[in-house]
Each structure stands twice: as structure tokens, then as C-alpha cells.
């Protein structure tokens, strides 16, 4: 098995492993599951299996992904958690990739799940009126910078995948 950096994130390469490498991978998985007792939370999701980041999502579609989906769509079977989407700026992030404790049931940001929270993030507000109003056109540049910083945090620090767009004008 190679630890070449360019291969570490190539989940699809696991399908092409030879017999020896496949046995070694299965041995490691057995050690983690049975000897170390790490629970299996889901499967690795290759980037090409994530929803198209350029698709335009309506608010009604976004609201479906508040972490309370009862019937999980086929494309999400095997995920470690039910998808939780959060809109910010013109982007929709899947915050279930590491963010379930924050955005899932009883999490401190659960009220953000399934919503465009651009204004609330820009104002750093939990006020219900800021959660319902998504317009940021009346905000001063300093507040827009706060929103941009949040979007950057979601993308780079948290690594939440972008799974769609809101069909709004991109922030400049």
C-alpha cells in the first residue's frame, strides 16, 4: 500500500487494489473496528460522488436537508450522517461532513440547518428575523467581510463540500 500523497485521497483506488494490498487494508479495518473499537460511521465518499456543486438549489430543496430526512435518497445511503445543508453567500455547504455535533439535533447551530443563513452569519446573529431574511444588500462592507470570512472558514478550515448554489449573485 502506498502513502504517496496524491494517492491518499483517491478513494476509488481502493477498488483497484491487488490481493496483498486488499488483505492489508482489510486487516487494518479489522484492527480499528474490533481491537480499537472505533465505530463505523459511514463510508468514504469520493469527490465524484458528491452532488454537483454547480446545481442551483431552491429554498424548498435546501429546507429538506435540515438533518431530519426520514427517507434518505439513494445517493446518500452509506453516508456517516443524514445530509445537513447550510447556505451562505451563493454557496450551499454539506456541513454533515464533520459538522453534525454543531448543526445536527441539539447542536448550537441546528437552527442554521436547511437554511440560507447569509445575513445571520454576516451579523453573527441567532435572531429569528436574521435567519428568515437572507438579503445582505443593505449591510455595510464590514459585515459582508464577516460573511466572506465564514464562507472561507466553511471551505478551507472546515472542508465542508460545496453541493450547490443558491442562484444569487456571488459576493465580490
C-alpha positions in Angstrom: 0.0 0.0 0.0 1.4 3.4 -0.9 1.4 6.5 1.2 2.1 8.7 -1.8 0.3 12.0 -1.1 -1.5 12.1 -4.4 -3.0 8.6 -3.7 -4.2 9.2 -0.1 -7.4 10.9 -1.2 -8.0 8.6 -4.2 -10.9 6.6 -2.6 -11.7 4.9 -6.0 -8.2 3.4 -6.0 -9.3 1.0 -3.2 -11.4 -0.7 -5.9 -8.2 -1.5 -7.9 -6.1 -2.9 -5.1 -4.2 -6.1 -5.6 -4.8 -9.1 -3.4 -2.0 -8.3 -1.0 -2.9 -4.7 -0.6 -6.6 -5.5 -0.2 -5.8 -8.0 2.6 -3.6 -5.4 4.3 -6.4 -2.8 4.1 -8.9 -5.3 5.5 -6.5 -6.2 8.3 -6.3 -2.5 9.3 -10.0 -2.1 9.1 -10.5 -5.1 11.4 -8.0 -3.7 13.9 -9.7 -0.4 14.0 -13.2 -1.9 14.3 -12.6 -4.9 16.6 -9.5 -4.2 18.6 -9.7 -0.5 19.0 -13.5 -0.5 18.9 -13.8 2.5 16.6 -17.4 2.6 15.4 -18.1 2.6 11.6 -19.9 5.9 10.9 -20.3 5.6 7.1 -18.2 5.1 4.1 -15.7 7.3 2.3 -17.4 9.4 -0.3 -15.2 10.1 -3.4 -15.5 13.7 -4.7 -17.1 12.5 -7.9 -20.0 11.0 -5.9 -20.8 14.3 -4.2 -23.7 16.4 -5.6 -22.8 18.7 -8.4 -21.5 22.0 -6.8 -22.9 24.0 -9.8 -26.5 22.9 -9.4 -29.0 25.6 -8.4 -31.0 24.8 -5.3 -34.3 26.4 -4.4 -35.0 27.3 -0.8 -37.5 24.5 -0.7 -34.8 22.0 -1.7 -32.4 23.5 0.9 -35.0 23.2 3.6 -35.2 19.4 3.1 -31.6 19.0 4.2 -32.1 20.1 7.8 -30.8 16.9 9.3 -34.2 15.4 9.8 -34.7 13.5 6.5 -36.7 10.4 7.1 -36.3 8.8 3.6 -32.7 9.1 2.7 -32.2 9.4 -1.1 -30.3 6.5 -2.7 -27.2 8.7 -3.4 -26.8 9.3 0.3 -27.1 5.7 1.5 -23.9 4.9 3.4 -23.1 8.4 4.5 -22.0 8.7 8.1 -24.9 11.1 8.7 -28.0 12.4 7.1 -27.0 15.3 4.9 -27.3 18.7 6.5 -27.0 21.7 4.2 -26.3 25.3 5.0 -26.4 28.2 2.5 -24.0 31.1 2.8 -23.5 33.7 0.1 -24.3 31.9 -3.1 -23.0 28.5 -1.9 -24.6 25.5 -0.3 -22.4 23.5 2.0 -22.9 20.0 3.3 -22.0 20.5 6.9 -22.7 16.9 7.8 -19.1 16.2 6.8 -17.7 16.8 10.3 -20.3 19.3 11.5 -23.1 17.1 12.8 -22.4 18.0 16.5 -22.7 21.6 15.6 -25.6 21.6 13.1 -27.4 18.3 13.9 -30.1 17.6 16.5 -29.5 19.7 19.7 -26.3 21.3 18.2 -25.7 25.0 18.9 -26.2 25.9 15.2 -29.0 23.5 14.5 -31.3 26.4 13.6 -29.0 27.1 10.7 -29.6 23.7 9.1 -31.5 23.7 5.9 -31.4 27.5 5.6 -29.6 30.3 3.8 -28.0 31.9 6.8 -26.1 34.6 4.9 -27.5 37.5 6.9 -27.3 35.7 10.2 -23.6 34.9 9.6 -22.8 38.4 8.5 -24.4 39.9 11.6 -23.2 37.0 13.8 -26.8 36.7 14.9 -29.2 34.0 16.1 -32.2 36.4 15.9 -35.0 34.6 14.1 -35.6 37.7 11.8 -32.0 37.4 10.6 -32.4 33.7 9.9 -35.5 34.3 7.8 -34.2 37.4 6.0 -31.4 36.3 3.6 -30.8 39.7 2.0 -27.4 41.2 2.7 -27.6 44.1 0.2 -28.2 46.6 2.9 -25.3 45.6 5.0 -22.1 47.6 5.3 -18.8 46.3 3.8 -17.5 45.3 7.3 -20.4 42.9 7.7 -20.0 41.5 4.2 -16.4 40.7 5.1 -17.6 38.8 8.1 -19.8 36.7 5.8 -16.9 36.1 3.4 -14.8 35.0 6.3 -17.4 32.5 7.3 -17.6 31.1 3.8 -13.8 30.8 3.7 -13.9 29.0 7.0 -16.5 26.6 5.7 -14.4 25.9 2.6 -10.9 25.8 3.8 -10.7 25.3 7.6 -13.8 23.0 7.9 -13.5 21.5 4.5 -17.3 21.3 4.0 -18.0 20.3 0.4 -20.0 22.7 -1.8 -23.0 20.8 -3.0 -24.9 23.5 -4.9 -25.6 27.2 -5.4 -28.4 29.4 -4.3 -28.8 31.2 -7.6 -27.8 34.5 -6.0 -25.1 36.9 -7.2 -21.7 35.9 -6.0 -20.1 38.1 -3.3 -17.3 40.1 -4.8 
